[in-house]
């Protein structure tokens, strides 16, 4: 357990704190088109009011969004925009490292992070209530709500917790895993996915009451999962790991992008169009359902950590030192 905990915090430092030393993303080869495809182009940097590391971002429509940060010697922060990110404002400070944020409407949202903390807002982030404090050194890495009452959070040591009352009470779900879990995502009320260390992929079809472990045949750490539909599922992780299943996770195909960066997040706006973000400012785009991926050049090589893609094709990525880049519909 000591070894696992050491690796856990080393990985956190790598994602959120380490300063990139190279001038370009690490890759085996690039094979990047001279002119990005129309869907993939027009990403622009946005101005952040803070230079702290941003860890997650969420939007409820193409204009209204939030992101959260780690903490410096004073506090962490929650940022908000109501104009697609043209302007971001700090709406509140936080005493804990916040790792994820999830809104189900313009008013109601949750943020989760260190010490098992979960905060909730009912007014779009103007005020926040701490609705859960866990044990010291407990870390929640991801939180996901499908409506105003039902939600899940996952974190260190295989922890999975569930609420059916908007977060006022939480129960533990035993999926018989002990490794750190990095992401929980639900496609609908019944079908959900969790990924984590040691190649962990968990799937539920009964609203998270039971979880089945699936295998890609690798023990690579996975950091994100995206279910485009019940059959078509993607996972990404350490060392450029990218796997796709088209049969509900029964079998997996390893995909090749020719990059070995840490892939931090993957999201699709529809079955054809999607993005991957990763370390050293890596941003990849597909417009053919993941058959090919092209790199989108950015002005910074800061690690990208949080990604949000809306169904209409708008997208935002956030990362170290307050870096925000967006593909808006303007």
Secondary structure, DSSP 8 states (H G I E B T S, - for coil): -HHHHHHHHHHHHHHHT----SSS--BS-----SS--GGG---EEE--S--S-EEEEEESSSS-EEEEE---SS-EEEEEESSTTSS-EEEEEESS-EEEEEESSSS-EEEEEBTT-EEEESSTTSS-EEEE---TT-BEEEEEESSSS-EEEEEGGG-EEEESSTTSS-EE---S--S-EEEEEESSSS-EEEEEGGG-EEEESSTTSS-EEE--S----EEEEEESSSS-EEEEEGGG-EEEESSTTSS-EE---SB-S-EEEEEESSSS-EEEEEGGGEEEEESSTTS--EE---S----EEEEEE-TTS-EEEEEGGG-EEEE---
